[in-house]
Amino acid sequence: MIESDLELIKIVVSNVLENAVTYAAEGTQVSVTTRCVADGIQLFIGNLIEDLNIGARELARFFDPFYRKDQSRDMKGNHSGIGLSFCREIMDLLEGEITVSQAESEGIVFKIVIPAISIP
């Protein structure tokens, strides 16, 4: 059973999903997968970004306030670079987790972990 702030969870999922759609390479799919585990729910949101090679150091910066990778400035979208930082703050408040990784196929995957009991 999950007890959490539904509105805050909606903000996080909406922000990550919007980013995935905005920055996905043309003609590719955005994937959303959920997994129920003993200690909560895991949500994976991923997309393929063309010609994007991101190192571990840059991935870690995705959650820094106002950080935007230079390549992304030329891409479509009206993003200021504050959303993912806000998402991390929300997940910390809910005692959950949000992380990002780069898949072998140059895809970006965000993992959101909502704990079984999460009451702010």
C-alpha positions in Angstrom: 0.0 0.0 0.0 1.2 3.4 -0.9 0.4 6.4 1.3 1.7 9.6 -0.3 0.8 13.1 -1.5 -0.8 12.4 -4.8 -0.5 16.0 -6.1 3.3 15.9 -5.5 3.6 12.6 -7.2 1.6 14.0 -10.2 4.0 17.0 -10.4 7.1 14.7 -10.6 5.6 12.2 -13.1 4.2 15.0 -15.3 7.5 16.9 -15.3 9.6 13.9 -16.2 7.2 12.7 -18.8 7.0 16.1 -20.4 10.8 16.3 -20.6 10.9 12.8 -22.1 8.4 13.7 -24.8 10.0 17.1 -25.5 13.6 15.9 -25.9 12.9 12.5 -27.6 14.4 12.0 -31.0 11.9 12.5 -33.8 10.1 9.2 -34.7 11.1 7.4 -31.5 9.0 6.2 -28.6 8.9 7.3 -25.0 8.6 4.3 -22.7 6.9 4.2 -19.3 7.2 1.1 -17.2 6.1 0.4 -13.7 7.2 -2.2 -11.3 5.6 -3.1 -7.9 8.3 -4.2 -5.4 8.1 -5.1 -1.8 9.1 -1.6 -0.6 7.1 0.5 -3.0 6.6 1.3 -6.7 9.2 1.9 -9.3 8.4 4.0 -12.4 10.8 4.1 -15.4 10.4 6.8 -18.0 12.8 6.7 -21.0 13.4 8.2 -24.4 16.0 8.0 -27.2 17.9 11.2 -27.8 19.9 11.4 -31.1 23.7 12.0 -30.9 23.7 12.5 -27.2 26.7 11.2 -25.3 26.4 12.0 -21.6 29.0 11.1 -19.0 28.2 10.1 -15.5 29.3 13.6 -14.3 26.8 15.3 -16.5 24.0 12.9 -15.6 24.5 13.8 -12.0 24.1 17.5 -12.8 20.6 16.9 -14.4 19.2 17.6 -11.0 21.1 20.8 -10.3 18.9 23.9 -10.4 19.0 25.7 -13.8 21.4 23.2 -15.3 20.8 22.5 -19.0 23.2 20.6 -21.2 24.4 22.9 -24.0 22.9 20.6 -26.7 19.5 20.9 -25.2 19.4 24.6 -25.6 19.0 24.2 -29.3 16.2 21.7 -28.9 12.5 22.5 -28.8 10.8 23.3 -25.6 10.4 26.1 -23.1 12.4 24.5 -20.2 14.3 26.6 -17.7 16.2 23.8 -16.0 14.4 24.0 -12.6 11.9 21.1 -13.0 14.2 18.2 -12.3 15.7 19.9 -9.3 12.2 20.5 -8.0 11.3 16.8 -8.7 14.3 15.7 -6.6 13.2 18.0 -3.7 9.7 16.5 -3.9 11.0 12.9 -3.9 13.3 13.7 -0.9 10.3 15.1 0.9 8.3 12.0 0.2 11.3 9.8 1.2 11.5 8.5 -2.3 14.1 8.7 -5.0 14.6 9.9 -8.6 17.6 9.0 -10.6 18.7 9.2 -14.3 20.9 6.9 -16.3 21.9 6.5 -19.9 21.1 3.3 -21.6 23.4 1.6 -24.0 21.3 2.7 -27.0 21.9 6.4 -26.0 18.5 6.5 -24.3 17.9 8.4 -21.1 15.9 6.6 -18.4 14.6 8.2 -15.3 13.7 6.0 -12.3 11.2 7.3 -9.8 10.8 5.3 -6.6 7.7 5.8 -4.5 8.1 4.1 -1.1 5.4 2.0 0.4 4.8 4.4 3.2 5.5 8.1 2.3 3.8 10.7 4.4 5.4 14.1 4.5 
